Amino acid sequence: MDRSNFLQMVADRLRCDQRRADALTTVVFQELRARLTPKEAADVASQLPGPLKTSWLEDEKPTREVRRTHRDEFIGRVRQRAVLTDDHEAERAVQAVFGTLQYALGSPHGTEGEAGHIFAQLPKDLKTLWLQASRGPTS
């Protein structure tokens, strides 16, 4: 899957244009990556095609600390960074990017392969959101 296809899938899930999908993907990628260990973030990057890998690794620091955010803080950070109107809109964006990332990683249920490694590092409340994303678009 190339970057354009990824962004189109996110855009289709959110009913927005690719430019907006790109901005939302970048924010969600950065927040999710910050929640993972640097080694796991590098492992995810190794599974992504070039331009998506570049987005995933943007501003990554291999010596950074893991940000131990939970669901509400994660959604709030996405809302603030992406300048969204409310948490519901932010949650929709997170689920769209999570679901598309799972697809790109070849994981139909969000628990196979590299997606399963991401899942394993999430707290219970974010695991629920991750699994909900594998079921498809939310309204």
C-alpha positions in Angstrom: 0.0 0.0 0.0 1.4 3.4 -0.9 0.9 6.7 0.9 -1.8 7.9 -1.6 -3.8 4.8 -1.1 -3.4 5.0 2.7 -4.5 8.6 2.8 -7.5 7.9 0.5 -8.6 5.1 2.8 -8.5 7.5 5.8 -10.2 10.2 3.7 -13.0 7.7 2.8 -13.5 6.7 6.4 -13.8 10.3 7.5 -15.5 11.7 4.4 -12.8 14.4 4.0 -10.2 15.3 1.4 -6.7 13.8 1.2 -5.0 16.9 2.5 -7.1 16.7 5.8 -6.5 13.0 5.9 -2.8 13.6 5.7 -2.8 16.1 8.5 -4.8 13.8 10.8 -2.7 10.8 9.9 0.5 12.6 10.8 -1.0 13.6 14.2 -2.3 10.1 15.0 0.9 8.5 13.9 3.0 10.8 16.1 0.7 10.2 19.2 0.6 6.4 18.7 4.4 6.2 18.0 5.0 8.2 21.2 3.0 5.6 23.1 5.2 2.8 21.9 8.8 1.9 22.8 11.3 3.3 20.3 12.2 -0.3 19.3 8.6 -1.1 18.5 8.1 2.2 16.6 11.2 1.2 14.5 9.7 -2.2 13.9 6.4 -0.7 12.7 8.3 1.6 10.4 10.1 -1.3 8.9 6.7 -2.7 7.8 5.6 0.5 6.1 6.4 1.6 2.5 8.8 4.5 2.1 6.6 7.6 2.2 4.4 6.2 5.0 7.6 5.2 6.9 8.7 8.8 6.6 5.4 10.1 8.1 5.6 7.5 10.8 9.2 8.5 11.8 8.8 12.2 11.5 10.5 13.9 14.5 11.3 10.5 16.1 14.1 10.3 18.6 15.4 6.8 19.3 16.2 7.8 22.9 12.8 9.3 23.8 10.8 8.1 26.7 7.5 6.3 26.2 4.5 8.6 26.8 2.2 6.6 29.0 -1.1 8.1 27.8 -4.5 6.6 28.2 -7.5 6.9 25.9 -8.9 10.2 27.1 -5.6 11.9 27.1 -4.7 10.4 23.7 -8.0 11.6 22.2 -7.5 15.0 23.7 -4.0 15.3 22.4 -5.2 14.4 18.9 -8.1 16.9 19.2 -5.7 19.7 20.3 -2.9 19.0 17.8 -5.3 18.5 14.8 -7.5 21.5 15.9 -10.7 19.4 15.9 -13.9 20.7 17.4 -14.6 17.9 19.9 -13.5 14.5 21.3 -16.0 12.7 19.1 -14.4 14.1 16.0 -10.9 13.2 17.3 -12.0 9.7 18.2 -13.3 9.2 14.6 -9.9 10.4 13.2 -8.0 8.0 15.5 -10.2 5.1 14.6 -9.8 5.9 10.8 -6.0 6.0 11.1 -5.8 3.0 13.4 -8.0 0.9 11.1 -6.1 1.9 8.0 -2.8 1.3 9.7 -4.0 -2.2 10.7 -4.9 -2.9 7.1 -1.6 -1.6 5.9 0.2 -4.0 8.3 -1.9 -6.9 7.0 -3.9 -7.3 10.2 -7.7 -7.9 9.7 -8.4 -7.9 13.4 -5.7 -5.6 14.8 -4.0 -8.4 16.7 -1.9 -10.1 14.0 1.7 -9.6 13.2 3.1 -6.1 13.8 -0.3 -4.7 14.6 -0.5 -7.3 17.4 2.8 -5.9 18.7 1.3 -2.4 18.8 -1.8 -3.8 20.5 0.4 -5.5 23.2 1.9 -2.1 24.2 -1.4 -0.3 24.6 -3.2 0.1 27.9 -6.6 -1.5 28.1 -8.6 1.6 27.2 -6.6 2.2 24.1 -6.7 -1.5 23.2 -10.5 -1.2 23.1 -10.2 1.7 20.7 -7.6 -0.2 18.6 -9.9 -3.2 18.3 -13.0 -1.0 17.5 -11.0 0.5 14.6 -10.5 -3.0 13.0 -14.3 -3.2 12.6 -14.4 -0.3 10.1 -15.6 3.2 10.0 -17.5 4.8 12.8 -20.1 7.6 12.4 
